[in-house]
Amino acid sequence: MLELVDIHAGYGRTEVVHGVSLTVPEGGVAAVMGHNGAGKTTLLRAAVGLIKATSGTILLGGEDITSMRPSARVARGLAYVPQGQQSFGQLTTSENLQVVADGRKRGKALIAEALDLFPALKDLLDRRAGLLSGGQRQQLAIARALITEPKVLILDEPTEGIQPNVVAEIERTIIDLTRRGDLSVLLVEQHIGFALQAAEHYSVLAAGHVTSTGTGGADSADAVRAAMAI
Ligand SMILES: Nc1ncnc2c1ncn2[C@@H]1O[C@H](COP(=O)(O)OP(=O)(O)OP(=O)(O)O)[C@@H](O)[C@H]1O
């Protein structure tokens, strides 16, 4: 569904991602793990088009989207939830959802579906997003992405910086989402246990290279830990 083929990307003259390939299967989950600075976010930015891949090919549902603007990629079904739970801080939860739903035929229904997935947001509709907790903002950010009816959802460290008691709830929701079967997910995640529980395939990134790949599931934890220790 989403294929990254031999992607090179970076900032200015500094290349950070050195020829990374990975596939997110239709309706499946691929996890990318790796230490801070390994190039995970840079790879995602290149996939979404926020930075230009200097070489390589990006295919979405078989279509070459490598040269497309981010908005064209979003229109084709790519949704990106960056690190940091970003929303419009001055707008309420409800307005943040409405902004994305506006102009969509199923807008109202999509908001209702997103709120069913994250019921905690129902009590926070009138609160400004800037006043939400990190976990609540993360739920709002994922809810907003889902309202775009994505084919592929890209999540950058969805549990980072979130209180431990909310992490489990977010993990559960993401796993529920991935089990729906109609959504492909590219998940960057530092928590090995969660990533392997959610994903069918994993890649470990180190210094911009894929150093290990394998199938998801708890049995792969030792291999991932070994790859991360290098
Ligand atoms: N906007 C930028 N301009 C220049 N260099 C950058 C920029 N963003 C990231 N980098 C550098 O690129 C490298 C890879 O960063 P990246 O954010 O992709 O890593 P990461 O694996 O996502 O790390 P983390 O887990 O900390 O988010 C790092 O050395 C970082 O300093």
The ligand as an SDF file (V2000), in Angstrom:
LIG
                    3D

 31 33  0  0  0  0  0  0  0  0999 V2000
   15.2290   20.4380   10.5300 N   0  0  0  0  0  0  0  0  0  0  0  0
   16.4310   19.8670   10.6450 C   0  0  0  0  0  0  0  0  0  0  0  0
   17.5360   20.4640   10.1540 N   0  0  0  0  0  0  0  0  0  0  0  0
   18.7460   19.8800   10.2590 C   0  0  0  0  0  0  0  0  0  0  0  0
   18.9690   18.6780   10.8250 N   0  0  0  0  0  0  0  0  0  0  0  0
   17.9170   18.0470   11.3350 C   0  0  0  0  0  0  0  0  0  0  0  0
   16.5890   18.5910   11.2720 C   0  0  0  0  0  0  0  0  0  0  0  0
   15.7350   17.7070   11.8670 N   0  0  0  0  0  0  0  0  0  0  0  0
   16.4970   16.6820   12.2650 C   0  0  0  0  0  0  0  0  0  0  0  0
   17.7910   16.8630   11.9470 N   0  0  0  0  0  0  0  0  0  0  0  0
   18.9040   15.9340   12.2280 C   0  0  0  0  0  0  0  0  0  0  0  0
   18.6810   14.7410   11.5180 O   0  0  0  0  0  0  0  0  0  0  0  0
   19.0800   13.6060   12.2950 C   0  0  0  0  0  0  0  0  0  0  0  0
   17.9330   12.6190   12.3790 C   0  0  0  0  0  0  0  0  0  0  0  0
   16.8660   13.2410   13.1010 O   0  0  0  0  0  0  0  0  0  0  0  0
   15.4160   12.5890   13.1820 P   0  0  0  0  0  0  0  0  0  0  0  0
   14.5430   13.5620   13.8940 O   0  0  0  0  0  0  0  0  0  0  0  0
   15.0160   12.1120   11.8540 O   0  0  0  0  0  0  0  0  0  0  0  0
   15.7190   11.3370   14.1080 O   0  0  0  0  0  0  0  0  0  0  0  0
   14.7110   10.4110   14.9060 P   0  0  0  0  0  0  0  0  0  0  0  0
   15.1800    9.0130   14.6950 O   0  0  0  0  0  0  0  0  0  0  0  0
   13.3180   10.7130   14.5380 O   0  0  0  0  0  0  0  0  0  0  0  0
   15.0090   10.8330   16.4040 O   0  0  0  0  0  0  0  0  0  0  0  0
   13.9820   10.9950   17.6550 P   0  0  0  0  0  0  0  0  0  0  0  0
   13.6760    9.6160   18.1180 O   0  0  0  0  0  0  0  0  0  0  0  0
   14.8090   11.7660   18.6190 O   0  0  0  0  0  0  0  0  0  0  0  0
   12.7830   11.7510   17.1760 O   0  0  0  0  0  0  0  0  0  0  0  0
   19.5510   14.1330   13.6340 C   0  0  0  0  0  0  0  0  0  0  0  0
   20.9560   14.1970   13.6170 O   0  0  0  0  0  0  0  0  0  0  0  0
   18.9440   15.5280   13.6840 C   0  0  0  0  0  0  0  0  0  0  0  0
   19.7660   16.3900   14.4290 O   0  0  0  0  0  0  0  0  0  0  0  0
  1  2  1  0
  2  3  1  0
  2  7  2  0
  3  4  2  0
  4  5  1  0
  5  6  2  0
  6  7  1  0
  6 10  1  0
  7  8  1  0
  8  9  2  0
  9 10  1  0
 10 11  1  0
 11 12  1  0
 11 30  1  0
 12 13  1  0
 13 14  1  0
 13 28  1  0
 14 15  1  0
 15 16  1  0
 16 17  2  0
 16 18  1  0
 16 19  1  0
 19 20  1  0
 20 21  2  0
 20 22  1  0
 20 23  1  0
 23 24  1  0
 24 25  2  0
 24 26  1  0
 24 27  1  0
 28 29  1  0
 28 30  1  0
 30 31  1  0
M  END
$$$$
